[in-house]
Amino acid sequence: MNRKIRIGIFIFIFCITFSLMGCSTNNASKEDPPAKENITTNEDTTTSDLDKYTKSIQDIFGENIKYRGKDPVKGSSDEFFLFYADSVEGLDPLTYKLNVRTGTVTDGTSGMPLCNILVASPNLNNLDLDSYKASVEKIVSPLIIDKGYTINGLFDAFLGFIGDGNIEYQVYKNDVPYVIQVEPFMQEVTEFGEVVTDISDSENAEENSNQLGQDEEQTLEGLLDDGFTIIEEQSFWVDMNSWGKVRFVSGYFMNNKTPELHFYIVSSNLVVLATLPDSYPNTHELESVQAISFKDMNGDGEKDIIIIGNYNTWDATNTVASATTEASVYYYSWESFIQLPWYNDLLNDSGNNTSIAAIVKEGDKILQQIQTPNATSKEEENEIDRLASLICNGKLLDAGDLGYADLSASLVVFFNSSTYSEVYITSLVGDYLAEDTVRTVSGDKALKVKSEKFDSLLVDIIGDVISYNYIESGGGTIWSFISSYAVLDAKFAVNKYVKGITLNDQDNLRSSLSSLSTNWSELRDEIQIVIKDKGFKSDDYSVDLTEDELEEMVDLRLRLHNNIKSLTKLAANDEKAKILVDVVNDKLEISMN
């Protein structure tokens, strides 16, 4: 079993970490930093040194901060101490990592540099996204420019957080691209050479070359060379948000003698800046355009895009089943666009979708149902309740697809998303699914009992798997997020199970049960090693377990053993249960390492 999930987790953590930040800051001086203090330590770091570091961390992040142990960063010879905060209700504990050599403290999950305990520096821990970006830019941009580099916007140049206090950027010198690492608080800049040199010199040259190709600029000329045809009467120059004056280009590619419509945002020098997403689902295809307009549909001050078009719905035989006129709204977000299937359905089901004026008016009604002007914290929770009630309609259950709800994007469109808000809305949708499941089985006592057992087993197994990975990774609020979606997957699966929306195939069930046995056997062996070693030990990662965590690990192993045994017995000879077994198999493979 491969327990390594490669889903762009860094970018995922990066976005989530930003959304967690609050609104206060420590206004420490940002003048020239004092000379570095030499505090390089070795493995014999004294208790007094540890006490000093802990006290410094507590002064910045709160007295509830506790030392957890040493936690190396791969590829770095520096020494790192890991600290964690007591859990806040509804969230998992935050973790912080101290680079003992430099004094820089980073977020333990994302690697974002937050502050420095050795030099006068701002505390970036409690800033919102815009404030964090502005603060980092004020610190870092002069360092980059002083070294003779140029950048096309600091955020666009961002490549990643290293985890040791450094931020990695792609910059330019004499039009040649370079990769550099910047330590913002210590004002160190390390150059790693030209980007092309790094790629050609790597043993993964082919993989990196492919990646470089994916990152190359797409141009309108390139699209035309690929067979794209512009619809001139539906293409316009428009002043569009942060881009300024751009061209909205409508057009199509021919596919089996059928035109497939596509829309692009193109700069004045003909570079493609953004592509509008395809309609949902794939069987719902835009055939022609009636009208296009640019209006703010969610009250964020940015122009969104409204398209009224003729859509074809295709059946299983790839034949047009129906043709309708429908409206779609593409919400602007971070120089890209979001389309919400449930929102478009609300617009179109209202019947007010045949003119731009009618769509804007109906959109305002929907917005008023969700948002409250100058909302308090309690009212914001009520807003999420109302948003969830709009998303959780009959079409969500018919689709049986979380992509239809697109909860993350929905929160981004209508609120300032956070881990709490996302965990909260997934729980609301989960409750809605559970209520629908109860209604479905109300006339079948045997199915009711069996579905309740399945639901309980899935939730318990998922909870223990998440707990294991939480302890292994050193904690972090991201696990609340992962857990909430994992449980929601289980709720969807049980709902499909009671409705019979599953694959009835005994051979496939046997294959899933066999995979379950293998996956659990491998995870059980891992847990047993952790219990024996009293911690997670590897060449590049080490976490010692506390007595409470060790006791929890022993209990967790026993619970998983019993629950997976019960699930296997309950699912045996029930072809419809394959979907439930598959959910557990998927969650057993969750890993952050």
N, C-alpha and C positions, 0 to 999 in steps of 0.2 A: 504494500500500500504506500503510495506516495503522499505523505502528509504535508507536502510543501505546496501551498496555494499561491500561485503567481498571478495576482489580479491587480497589479498596479497599486499595491497596498501603500507604498510610500505616498503617492499623490492623494490617496484616500485619507490617510492619517493627517497629511498636511492640511487638507481642507477642513477636516473635522476639528483639528487643533485650533485653527483660526476661529471657527465658529464657537468655540468654548470660551473665548476670552471676554472679559468684562469691560469696564470703562474707566478704570483709574490708573494712575501712574505715579512713580516716584520721580519727582523733578530734580534729579541729581544733575550736577554740572556736566555739560557736554563739551567743555573746553579741552585743550590739549591734555592728554592723560598723564598722570605722574609716572615716574619710572617704574618698571616692573619690579615686583618683589620676588626674590628667588626663594621659592618654597618647594623646589623639586624634592620629591620624597622617594623612598624605596619601600620594599615590602615590610620593613620594620617601623612603619609609621607609628608613632607613639599614641597612647590614649589621649594625651593632652592635645596633640595635633587634631585628632578626630573630634575631640570636644570643641576645639576652636572652629573647625569647619562646620560642625553641626550648629553651633551657636550663630555663626554668620548666616547659614541657610535659614535658621529659625527667625532671625531678625528681619529677613526679607519676606519669607513666605508664610510665617506663622509658627507659633510655638508647638503646634501639633505635628511638626515635621519630625520624622524618625529616620535614623540610619538603618539601611537594609544590608549593605555589603558592597564588595567591590564588583564592578561590572565593566569589563573591557569593551573598547570599540574596535571592531575588526580593522586591521591595517594600521593601528596607532600603537605606539610604544608608551604613550602616556598612561598614567594611573587615573582611574575614575571611581568615584564613590557614588553609590545610588542611595537616594533618600526618597521617602514616600510620605504623603499626607494622609491623615485619617479620612475615612470616607464621609462625604457629604450625602445627605439623604437623597436618594434617587440617582446618585452617580457613584462610579468606582473611584478609588483613591487616585490622585495625581502623583506622578513620580518625577523626580528631578535628578540630573546627573551632573556631578561636579568634576571638572578636569582639574586635578590637583596641581598640575604644573602651571596652567595659565590662570586658574581661578574662575574661569567662565562656567556658568551653570546653564544647562540646556534642559529642555523638556524631555523627560525620559522616554516618551513614546515617539514623538516626531523628530527629535534632535534639534529643534529650534533653539538658537541661543537666546537666553532671557535676560541675563545680567552677569556681573562680575563681582566677586567678593574681595578682590585685591586692589582694584582701581575704581575711581569715581566713575560710575556708569549709570545710565538710566535703567530702570527695571521695566522691561517690556512684557512682563508676565501677564499684566491685567489689561492690555490694550485690545481694542477691537481691530478688525482687519485693516481698515484704512489708516488708523493711527499707528499700528505696527509697521505697515509698509512705509509710512512717512518717516517714522523714527529710524528704521533701518536705512532708508535712503539717505537721510541726513548724516548718518554715521559713515556709511559705506561708500557712497558716491565720490566724496573727496579723495578717499584712499585709492580708488580705482583710477581716477583722473590724474592724481599726483604721480602714479606709476606709468603714465603715458598711454593708458588704454582709453578706448572710447566704447560706449554702450548705447544700444538702441532701446533705452528704457530699462531700468533696473529690474523690474518685475519680469519683463520679457526675457532678460538675460539669465534669470534664476534657473539653476539646474537641480539644486537639492541641498538639504541640510546633511552634513557629514555625521553629526552626532558628537563630535569632539569640540564643538564650539565654532567650527568653520562653516561658512556658506559657500557653495560652489556656483560660479557664474561662467557663462560664455561671453567673452569680450573680444575686442578687436584692437590690433595695433598695426598701423599702415595697411588697413583693410584685410589683414590676415586674422582668422579666428583663433583665439586661445581659450583654454580652460584655466581658470585660476580659483584658488580658495582664499577667502577673506575671513580673518578673525576680527570681528567688528570692535570688540572691546579692547583687545590688545593691539589693534591697528597693524596686524600682520597680513601681508599679501604674498601668497606662494604661487608661483607660475608653474604650470605643468606642460607648457609647450603648445605648439600649434595643434589644433583639433585634428587636422588631416594626418599629422605625424603620429598622434596617439592611435588613430584608427588603423593606419597601415602597419603599425608596429605591433598590433595586438594579435594574440593567437585567435581572437574571435573576430578577425578582420571582416569576414563575410557577414556576420551578424551585425556588426557595427556599420558596415557599408550599407546594408539594407535599411538600418535605422536612419542613416544620414539621408538616404533617398526619400524616406517617408517625411522627413522634416524639410525637404526642399520646398521653396515657394511654388504654389500653384498659380498659374497665370491664366488670364482670359484667352490669350493666344494659344496656350497649351490646350485648353478646353476645345477651342475651335479646331485645332489640329486633330483632336480626338473624335471629331464629328459633331460637336455641339452646335446647335443652330439657335441664334438669338431671336426672341420675339420682341421686335423693336417697340411695338405699341404698348407692351407691358414691361418696359425697362425704363428706369428714370434715374436722374441725378437727384440726390436727396441729402440734406444735412442730418447725419445719423449719429447721434450720441457722441461718444469719445472719438469716433473716427473722423468726425467733421464731414466734409463733402465727399460722398462716395456714390457709386452707381449701383442701383439695384437692378440685377440682370435676370430676366426670365428667359427660359429657353428649354430645349429638349434634345435628348439623344434618341436615335431610332433603335428599337430593339424588336427584332422579328417583324419589321414593317409597322411597328406601333410606336408612336412618340411617347417617351417618358420625360415628364416635366421635371426641371430642377431650377433652383433659385440660388443666386450667389450675391454676396456683397463684394464689390470690386473697387479697389482704390483708383485714384487718378492716374497712377502709373500701371494700371491693369493687373495688379496683384490681387488674387482672391483672398479676401480677409475673413470671410465666413460663408458657410454653406447651410441653408435651411434644412432641418431634419425631414426625413420622409414621413408620410402620413402613417397613422397606426390604425388597424394592423396592416400587414403587408398586402392583404386581400382588398384593401380600401385604397384605390389608386386615383390620383388627380389626373383628369383627362384634358381639361381646358380651363382657362382663367377668365373670369368675368370682371373682377375688380380687385385692386390692390390699394391699400392705404397704410399710413404710418401714424399710429396713435398710441398714447400711453394708456394701457389697459389695466395696469395694476397699481397705479398711483405712486410709482417710484421715481417719476420725473424723466424716465427714459422712453424713447419711442419704441414701440413694439410694431409688429407687422401683421396686418389683417389681409387674408386672401379669401376671396369668394370664388369658388370654382365648381366645376362639374366633376363629380367623382363616380367612378365605376366600382362596383363590388363584384369580385370574382368568386365563382364557386369552385368546388373540388376538381372539376374537369377543365379549369382554366377558361371558362366561358363567362362573359359578362352576365351577372345575375340581376343587377339593377343599376340604374343611373339616377343620381340625385344631385341637387345643388346644395352645397354645404359651405360653411365658413370655418376657417382655421386661424387661430391666433398663435403667433410665434413670439414668445416673450424674450426680450433682450436680457442677457445676463453675462457679464464678463466677456464681452466681445464674442459672444456666441448666442445661440438661440435655443429656447426650450419650447416644446409643444406638449401640452397636457391633454391626453385623450379624453379624460372625464370632463374637462372644462369645455372642450369643443362639442362634446355630446350635449352638455347643458345648453349651450348656445343654440345648437341646431334643433334640439327637441322643443325649444320654446317657440319655434316658428319665426323668430325675429332674426333671420339670418340672410335676408335677400338684399339688403343694402348696408353700406358702411354705417350710416346714421343709426339704423336699427340695431346693428351689432354693438356699436359703442354704447347705446342706451341699455341694451340687455346686459352687456359686460359690466356696466356701472351698478346694475341691480345685484348681480352676483357678488361684486366687490363689497357692496354694502352689507350683504348677508354675512360676509366673512370678517371684515375689518371694522374696528371701532376707533374713531379718531382719538388720539392721545390716550391710548389704552394703558391701564395699569397692569401690573404683573398678573393679577387675578383675571383681568379682562383678556389679557393675551392668551391665557389658558382656555378661556371660553371661546376665543377666536379659533383656536386649534380644534376645539370641539365642533364648531360650526363647519370648519373646513373638512373635517373627517366625515361629517354627516352628508356633505355634498358629494364627496368621493365615494362613500360607501352606498352605492345605488345598486339596483338590480343588474346593471350591465357589468359591474365589477365581478359579481358572482357568476354571471354568464360567461365572462371572459376567463375567469379562474386564473387571472394573470396579474401578478403584482406590478408588471410593467404598465398596465392600464392605469393603475393608481398613481404610479411615479411619485411616491411620497416625498423623497428627497427634493426633487425638482419643484413639487408643489409648495413646500416650505420655503424654498429659495425665492419663488415667484411672489409669495404673499407675505413673508415674514423674514426676519433675520434668523436664519436657521441655526440651531444649536443641537448638541447631542441630546440635551433634555427634551427639546421640542420633538426631535425625531423619535426618541424612545417613547415619548408620550403618544404621538400620533400612531405609531405602530401598535401600541397597546389598545388604542381605541378601535383601530381596524380589526385587530385580533378579536376584540370583544364582539364586534359586529358579526364576524364570521362564526364565532361560537354560538351567538344567538340564532343565526340562520341554521346552523347545524342542529341545534335543539329543535327548531321548528320542523326541520326535515324528518327527524326520527321520531316525532311525537306520536305517530301511529304504529310504531314498530318497537316494541319493548326490547326484543333481543338485540336489534341493531343499536338501540340507544345505549344499552349496557356495554356492548362491545366497543362502540365508538368512544365512550367515556374512558374505557380502559386504555384504548390506543392513545387518546389525547393525553392522558396522565403519564403514560410511559414515555411518549415522545418528549413532552416538556421536561420530565425529570432527567432523561438521558441527555438531552441538549444542555440542560443546566449544569450537569456534572462535567460534560466535555468542555464547556466554556470555562468553568471553574478551574479545570486542570490547566488550560492554556493561559488563563489569567495569571495563575501563580507562576507558570513557566516563564511568561514574558515580563514578569515584574510588575504587573498590574497596568492600570491606565483606563481612562474613561471610555476609550474606544470599545472595550469589551461589553459595556452596556449597550452600545450601538449594535455590535455584532450579535449579541444575545437576543436583542429585541427582534431583529430580522429573522434570526434562526427560528425563534418561537413562532413568528408570523408565518414562516414557510410551513411549519407543522400544522398551524390552524387551517391554512389553505388546503393542505393535503388531506386532513380529516374531513373537511367540508366536501372535497371532491370524492372521497371514499364513500361517504354516506349517500351521495347522489349517484354513485356508480360511474363517475366520470374518470374511469381508470382503464388500464389495459388488462383484460382478462386473459392471462396466459400463464399457466402453471409452470411451464419451463422457464419463463422469465422470472417468475417468483422464486423458483429454486436457485436461479443464478444470483438473484439479489440476496437471498438468505446465505448463500455460500460466501458472497463478498462480505456480508455482515460478520460472519464467523471469522474470516481472515482479518478484516480490519480491526475487530475487537481484540483478537489474539495479539496483534502487533502493538496496539495501544496498551493493552494489559501488561505486556512485557516491558514497555517503556515505563509505565507507572511503577512496576515492581523494582526496576533499576533505580528510579528516583527515590523510592522508599528505602532501598538498601543503602544508597549513597547519601541519604538525608539531604538531597538537593539535586539541582540540575547541573551536571558537570559535562563540559566539552572543551575542546581546544580553544574556542573563542568565546565561550559564554559560561558563566558560573553563577548560580544563585543558591545560597544556603537556605534551607527551610527552617522556620521557627518551629517550636514544639507544637504549637496550635496547627500550623500548616501541615506538619508531618502527620498529625493525628487526622486532619481533614483528608489528606491524601489516602490514608489507609481506609477510612470510611467511604471515600469516593470510589475507590477501586471495588469495594464490596457492593456498593449500590449499583454501579454500572454492570457488574457481573450478574446480579440478580435481575435487574430490569431488562437487560438485553436477552437473558434467558427467557424471561416472561414474554417479551416481544416476539421472539422466535417461535415460541409455542403458540401464541395467540394468532400469529400470522400464517402459520403452517396450514396448507390446504385452502387458504382463502386468496384466490387469485387477485381479487381487488386490493388486497393489502400490500401489493408490490409497491405502490406509490408511497406508502408509509415507511416501509423498510428502506426505500431509496433515500428518503429524507434523512434517516439516521445515518446511512452510509456516507452521505454528503457531509454531515456535520462531524462525523468522526475524523474527517480529513482536514478540519480547520486547524491551521497552525500559523503562528506569526514568525517562525524562525526559518 
